[in-house]
Each structure stands twice: as structure tokens, then as C-alpha cells.
Amino acid sequence: MDRLYNFCRSPIILTLVIYLLLAQYLFLKGSFEIYRFSEQKYIYEYGVLISKGLVYFAFILSFLSPLLIWLKTKREFKENKTIIIIAFIPALYFSLLYILSI
């Protein structure tokens, strides 16, 4: 159990999860389109809602990823700089779009 916990908290896995949560929106949204105008319209509505929720969760996780990586690897924090930058790119993109829309 301890090995699984350490595996889930590794910086590379955290970065991979962030990008997978962002990429799922592209794939799942397209697969829900067949239900858009059918009798099972609720499948489309809830599917898109859950998919958007996962994208927002990925942005929050991207904001918190440097802190989570620092708490996990305090001594090796400088070695994980590239992973931290890659994990923080979605948060930077979201903040930049927010600032430009004001």
C-alpha cells in the first residue's frame, strides 16, 4: 500500500494525470455528441458537465502541483524543475487567459 501511495505522489505521475485530465475533454466531448439531440439528452448534459469538471480539477491540480511536489521531495526539488514547469503550464495558460479577458 505504501508503494502505491508513493507511486501516485511521484512528480511524473502527477504531471501525467494533469495532462490526461485535460486531454479527456477533447475525446469525451466528441463521444457525447451522438446523444445531443436524442431522447437520452441527459447523457450528453451530464457527460459534458463531468468532463468540464475534470478539466477544472486539472487546472486546480496544476496550480497546486509545485506545492505538492515540494512537499513530497524537499531535498530533490531542484532536480524536478523541468517537471514542475511542465506541470505548471496549464495553470499559467489559464491565468494568462483570465488576465487577458479582463
N, CA and C atoms as a LAMMPS dump frame, in Angstrom:
ITEM: TIMESTEP
0
ITEM: NUMBER OF ATOMS
306
ITEM: BOX BOUNDS ff ff ff
-5.0000000000000000e+02 5.0000000000000000e+02
-5.0000000000000000e+02 5.0000000000000000e+02
-5.0000000000000000e+02 5.0000000000000000e+02
ITEM: ATOMS id mol type element x y z
1 1 1 N 0.826 -1.2 0
2 1 2 C 0 0 0
3 1 3 C 0.864 1.255 0
4 2 1 N 1.975 1.192 0.712
5 2 2 C 2.864 2.345 0.781
6 2 3 C 3.521 2.615 -0.573
7 3 1 N 3.836 1.557 -1.312
8 3 2 C 4.429 1.738 -2.635
9 3 3 C 3.441 2.379 -3.599
10 4 1 N 2.186 2 -3.513
11 4 2 C 1.159 2.595 -4.361
12 4 3 C 0.973 4.074 -4.037
13 5 1 N 0.998 4.418 -2.76
14 5 2 C 0.861 5.806 -2.327
15 5 3 C 2.029 6.647 -2.846
16 6 1 N 3.238 6.126 -2.749
17 6 2 C 4.409 6.85 -3.254
18 6 3 C 4.383 6.963 -4.77
19 7 1 N 3.878 5.938 -5.448
20 7 2 C 3.774 5.982 -6.901
21 7 3 C 2.804 7.07 -7.345
22 8 1 N 1.671 7.189 -6.663
23 8 2 C 0.666 8.192 -7.032
24 8 3 C 1.138 9.606 -6.736
25 9 1 N 2.04 9.756 -5.79
26 9 2 C 2.534 11.082 -5.433
27 9 3 C 3.807 11.468 -6.176
28 10 1 N 4.281 10.644 -7.079
29 10 2 C 5.514 10.986 -7.796
30 10 3 C 5.238 12.155 -8.748
31 11 1 N 6.229 13.022 -8.953
32 11 2 C 6.026 14.208 -9.798
33 11 3 C 5.664 13.876 -11.24
34 12 1 N 6.249 12.838 -11.794
35 12 2 C 5.96 12.487 -13.185
36 12 3 C 4.522 11.998 -13.331
37 13 1 N 4.06 11.196 -12.391
38 13 2 C 2.682 10.702 -12.444
39 13 3 C 1.706 11.852 -12.26
40 14 1 N 2.013 12.798 -11.379
41 14 2 C 1.15 13.962 -11.175
42 14 3 C 1.037 14.789 -12.45
43 15 1 N 2.141 15.008 -13.136
44 15 2 C 2.122 15.748 -14.395
45 15 3 C 1.336 14.996 -15.46
46 16 1 N 1.52 13.695 -15.52
47 16 2 C 0.792 12.876 -16.481
48 16 3 C -0.711 12.921 -16.224
49 17 1 N -1.116 12.879 -14.966
50 17 2 C -2.543 12.941 -14.611
51 17 3 C -3.138 14.288 -15.014
52 18 1 N -2.401 15.357 -14.809
53 18 2 C -2.89 16.688 -15.188
54 18 3 C -3.172 16.747 -16.688
55 19 1 N -2.234 16.271 -17.485
56 19 2 C -2.422 16.332 -18.933
57 19 3 C -3.46 15.341 -19.425
58 20 1 N -3.605 14.203 -18.776
59 20 2 C -4.651 13.26 -19.163
60 20 3 C -6.037 13.817 -18.844
61 21 1 N -6.168 14.508 -17.719
62 21 2 C -7.451 15.122 -17.389
63 21 3 C -7.804 16.23 -18.379
64 22 1 N -6.807 16.941 -18.858
65 22 2 C -7.072 17.979 -19.86
66 22 3 C -7.396 17.376 -21.218
67 23 1 N -6.741 16.294 -21.574
68 23 2 C -6.961 15.678 -22.882
69 23 3 C -8.286 14.934 -22.953
70 24 1 N -8.801 14.457 -21.827
71 24 2 C -10.055 13.697 -21.862
72 24 3 C -11.206 14.55 -22.352
73 25 1 N -11.135 15.862 -22.186
74 25 2 C -12.211 16.731 -22.64
75 25 3 C -12.359 16.675 -24.16
76 26 1 N -11.237 16.578 -24.85
77 26 2 C -11.294 16.506 -26.313
78 26 3 C -11.937 15.211 -26.787
79 27 1 N -11.635 14.121 -26.124
80 27 2 C -12.142 12.821 -26.56
81 27 3 C -13.569 12.556 -26.079
82 28 1 N -13.854 12.868 -24.827
83 28 2 C -15.187 12.576 -24.292
84 28 3 C -16.26 13.495 -24.847
85 29 1 N -15.929 14.74 -25.077
86 29 2 C -16.935 15.654 -25.606
87 29 3 C -17.418 15.196 -26.978
88 30 1 N -16.506 14.716 -27.784
89 30 2 C -16.88 14.22 -29.101
90 30 3 C -17.71 12.952 -29.033
91 31 1 N -17.466 12.11 -28.047
92 31 2 C -18.227 10.871 -27.951
93 31 3 C -19.636 11.101 -27.388
94 32 1 N -19.857 12.209 -26.721
95 32 2 C -21.192 12.519 -26.2
96 32 3 C -22.073 13.223 -27.224
97 33 1 N -21.515 13.641 -28.344
98 33 2 C -22.275 14.389 -29.345
99 33 3 C -23.416 13.565 -29.954
100 34 1 N -23.303 12.245 -29.969
101 34 2 C -24.37 11.436 -30.57
102 34 3 C -25.635 11.466 -29.721
103 35 1 N -25.504 11.83 -28.457
104 35 2 C -26.671 11.902 -27.567
105 35 3 C -27.264 13.303 -27.476
106 36 1 N -26.697 14.251 -28.2
107 36 2 C -27.095 15.65 -28.049
108 36 3 C -28.56 15.888 -28.407
109 37 1 N -29.034 15.335 -29.498
110 37 2 C -30.405 15.575 -29.933
111 37 3 C -31.262 14.308 -29.876
112 38 1 N -30.879 13.359 -29.056
113 38 2 C -31.652 12.12 -28.939
114 38 3 C -32.529 12.17 -27.691
115 39 1 N -33.227 11.069 -27.433
116 39 2 C -34.069 11.004 -26.237
117 39 3 C -33.237 10.908 -24.963
118 40 1 N -32.01 10.452 -25.083
119 40 2 C -31.117 10.387 -23.921
120 40 3 C -30.255 11.644 -23.832
121 41 1 N -30.894 12.79 -23.897
122 41 2 C -30.189 14.061 -23.874
123 41 3 C -29.453 14.272 -22.549
124 42 1 N -29.951 13.662 -21.486
125 42 2 C -29.319 13.816 -20.18
126 42 3 C -27.909 13.209 -20.164
127 43 1 N -27.656 12.191 -20.99
128 43 2 C -26.315 11.61 -21.073
129 43 3 C -25.335 12.659 -21.595
130 44 1 N -25.751 13.4 -22.607
131 44 2 C -24.91 14.46 -23.155
132 44 3 C -24.677 15.552 -22.113
133 45 1 N -25.737 16 -21.453
134 45 2 C -25.62 17.094 -20.499
135 45 3 C -24.723 16.728 -19.319
136 46 1 N -24.964 15.572 -18.725
137 46 2 C -24.151 15.164 -17.581
138 46 3 C -22.729 14.797 -17.996
139 47 1 N -22.574 14.208 -19.162
140 47 2 C -21.241 13.858 -19.639
141 47 3 C -20.378 15.076 -19.86
142 48 1 N -20.937 16.084 -20.497
143 48 2 C -20.184 17.315 -20.73
144 48 3 C -19.914 18.025 -19.405
145 49 1 N -20.863 18.003 -18.485
146 49 2 C -20.672 18.632 -17.178
147 49 3 C -19.555 17.949 -16.39
148 50 1 N -19.534 16.636 -16.385
149 50 2 C -18.482 15.9 -15.681
150 50 3 C -17.13 16.139 -16.35
151 51 1 N -17.126 16.168 -17.664
152 51 2 C -15.892 16.399 -18.394
153 51 3 C -15.324 17.787 -18.102
154 52 1 N -16.174 18.792 -18.075
155 52 2 C -15.714 20.139 -17.729
156 52 3 C -15.221 20.202 -16.285
157 53 1 N -15.891 19.496 -15.399
158 53 2 C -15.451 19.446 -14.003
159 53 3 C -14.064 18.845 -13.87
160 54 1 N -13.773 17.815 -14.646
161 54 2 C -12.445 17.21 -14.615
162 54 3 C -11.386 18.153 -15.167
163 55 1 N -11.745 18.971 -16.149
164 55 2 C -10.799 19.954 -16.681
165 55 3 C -10.496 21.013 -15.627
166 56 1 N -11.512 21.497 -14.935
167 56 2 C -11.274 22.479 -13.87
168 56 3 C -10.469 21.874 -12.731
169 57 1 N -10.697 20.606 -12.433
170 57 2 C -9.897 19.918 -11.422
171 57 3 C -8.44 19.833 -11.865
172 58 1 N -8.2 19.625 -13.156
173 58 2 C -6.832 19.576 -13.669
174 58 3 C -6.154 20.937 -13.536
175 59 1 N -6.891 22.021 -13.764
176 59 2 C -6.298 23.349 -13.593
177 59 3 C -5.966 23.617 -12.13
178 60 1 N -6.828 23.227 -11.23
179 60 2 C -6.547 23.398 -9.795
180 60 3 C -5.347 22.556 -9.4
181 61 1 N -5.299 21.325 -9.892
182 61 2 C -4.169 20.447 -9.608
183 61 3 C -2.884 21.013 -10.2
184 62 1 N -2.993 21.681 -11.336
185 62 2 C -1.826 22.3 -11.951
186 62 3 C -1.326 23.485 -11.119
187 63 1 N -2.238 24.241 -10.528
188 63 2 C -1.831 25.324 -9.628
189 63 3 C -1.139 24.772 -8.389
190 64 1 N -1.623 23.656 -7.875
191 64 2 C -1.089 23.09 -6.641
192 64 3 C 0.089 22.151 -6.85
193 65 1 N 0.388 21.795 -8.081
194 65 2 C 1.436 20.8 -8.331
195 65 3 C 2.818 21.218 -7.816
196 66 1 N 3.268 22.472 -7.962
197 66 2 C 4.578 22.807 -7.379
198 66 3 C 4.608 22.611 -5.863
199 67 1 N 3.524 22.96 -5.202
200 67 2 C 3.465 22.771 -3.757
201 67 3 C 3.459 21.289 -3.389
202 68 1 N 2.69 20.495 -4.114
203 68 2 C 2.643 19.067 -3.837
204 68 3 C 3.988 18.391 -4.094
205 69 1 N 4.659 18.798 -5.154
206 69 2 C 5.973 18.22 -5.446
207 69 3 C 6.992 18.665 -4.411
208 70 1 N 6.902 19.903 -3.962
209 70 2 C 7.827 20.375 -2.938
210 70 3 C 7.618 19.626 -1.63
211 71 1 N 6.368 19.387 -1.252
212 71 2 C 6.106 18.645 -0.019
213 71 3 C 6.599 17.201 -0.112
214 72 1 N 6.549 16.634 -1.294
215 72 2 C 6.979 15.245 -1.474
216 72 3 C 8.489 15.136 -1.519
217 73 1 N 9.137 15.996 -2.276
218 73 2 C 10.582 15.898 -2.489
219 73 3 C 11.245 17.216 -2.131
220 74 1 N 11.424 17.475 -0.871
221 74 2 C 12.034 18.738 -0.465
222 74 3 C 13.506 18.795 -0.839
223 75 1 N 14.201 17.68 -0.681
224 75 2 C 15.636 17.681 -0.965
225 75 3 C 15.928 17.656 -2.457
226 76 1 N 15.099 16.979 -3.231
227 76 2 C 15.33 16.873 -4.67
228 76 3 C 14.478 17.862 -5.464
229 77 1 N 14.064 18.939 -4.851
230 77 2 C 13.169 19.886 -5.513
231 77 3 C 13.833 20.512 -6.741
232 78 1 N 15.113 20.818 -6.651
233 78 2 C 15.81 21.448 -7.779
234 78 3 C 15.981 20.488 -8.946
235 79 1 N 16.021 19.196 -8.666
236 79 2 C 16.155 18.213 -9.736
237 79 3 C 14.855 18.079 -10.533
238 80 1 N 13.746 18.431 -9.941
239 80 2 C 12.435 18.29 -10.583
240 80 3 C 11.942 19.585 -11.206
241 81 1 N 12.839 20.528 -11.497
242 81 2 C 12.419 21.825 -12.047
243 81 3 C 11.687 21.694 -13.378
244 82 1 N 12.174 20.867 -14.26
245 82 2 C 11.539 20.753 -15.572
246 82 3 C 10.154 20.127 -15.453
247 83 1 N 10.012 19.157 -14.581
248 83 2 C 8.704 18.541 -14.382
249 83 3 C 7.731 19.543 -13.772
250 84 1 N 8.208 20.361 -12.862
251 84 2 C 7.358 21.374 -12.234
252 84 3 C 6.907 22.41 -13.263
253 85 1 N 7.816 22.813 -14.128
254 85 2 C 7.459 23.79 -15.162
255 85 3 C 6.437 23.199 -16.121
256 86 1 N 6.643 21.961 -16.522
257 86 2 C 5.698 21.308 -17.438
258 86 3 C 4.337 21.136 -16.783
259 87 1 N 4.312 20.82 -15.495
260 87 2 C 3.043 20.649 -14.787
261 87 3 C 2.333 21.981 -14.567
262 88 1 N 3.089 23.071 -14.51
263 88 2 C 2.507 24.385 -14.236
264 88 3 C 2.038 25.105 -15.499
265 89 1 N 2.366 24.6 -16.68
266 89 2 C 1.981 25.254 -17.942
267 89 3 C 0.462 25.425 -18.077
268 90 1 N -0.384 24.414 -17.764
269 90 2 C -1.833 24.649 -17.869
270 90 3 C -2.341 25.748 -16.93
271 91 1 N -1.786 25.825 -15.734
272 91 2 C -2.194 26.876 -14.802
273 91 3 C -1.76 28.241 -15.312
274 92 1 N -0.582 28.304 -15.871
275 92 2 C -0.095 29.559 -16.438
276 92 3 C -0.958 29.99 -17.616
277 93 1 N -1.333 29.044 -18.451
278 93 2 C -2.202 29.321 -19.597
279 93 3 C -3.577 29.828 -19.136
280 94 1 N -4.149 29.166 -18.139
281 94 2 C -5.454 29.561 -17.616
282 94 3 C -5.39 30.952 -16.998
283 95 1 N -4.333 31.241 -16.235
284 95 2 C -4.21 32.567 -15.618
285 95 3 C -3.995 33.654 -16.665
286 96 1 N -3.204 33.347 -17.682
287 96 2 C -2.97 34.323 -18.733
288 96 3 C -4.254 34.632 -19.496
289 97 1 N -5.033 33.609 -19.794
290 97 2 C -6.311 33.849 -20.475
291 97 3 C -7.279 34.647 -19.602
292 98 1 N -7.268 34.378 -18.311
293 98 2 C -8.121 35.122 -17.387
294 98 3 C -7.707 36.594 -17.327
295 99 1 N -6.416 36.835 -17.253
296 99 2 C -5.927 38.207 -17.179
297 99 3 C -6.23 38.96 -18.477
298 100 1 N -6.067 38.299 -19.607
299 100 2 C -6.327 38.959 -20.887
300 100 3 C -7.806 39.205 -21.141
301 101 1 N -8.68 38.429 -20.489
302 101 2 C -10.108 38.623 -20.711
303 101 3 C -10.691 39.744 -19.861
304 102 1 N -9.943 40.245 -18.923
305 102 2 C -10.457 41.329 -18.063
306 102 3 C -10.435 42.642 -18.789
